[in-house]
């Protein structure tokens, strides 16, 4: 969604964030739902959004401790 708002291609985001295009493709297609913290922050910084907004937890009934 954020990439499309900027009218960026996967390649443009890849260059801006320093993240491979294949990682971006996998994240957008749901093939990778657990990016590393570094990847998450790089993408958020490149898109100028808060990482919590870019990657959010939808919730659920499981107890995750804490």
HELIX and SHEET records of a PDB file:
HELIX    1   1 UNK A    2  UNK A    5  1                                   4    
HELIX    2   2 UNK A   10  UNK A   17  1                                   8    
HELIX    3   3 UNK A   21  UNK A   29  1                                   9    
HELIX    4   4 UNK A   37  UNK A   47  1                                  11    
HELIX    5   5 UNK A   51  UNK A   54  1                                   4    
END                                                                             
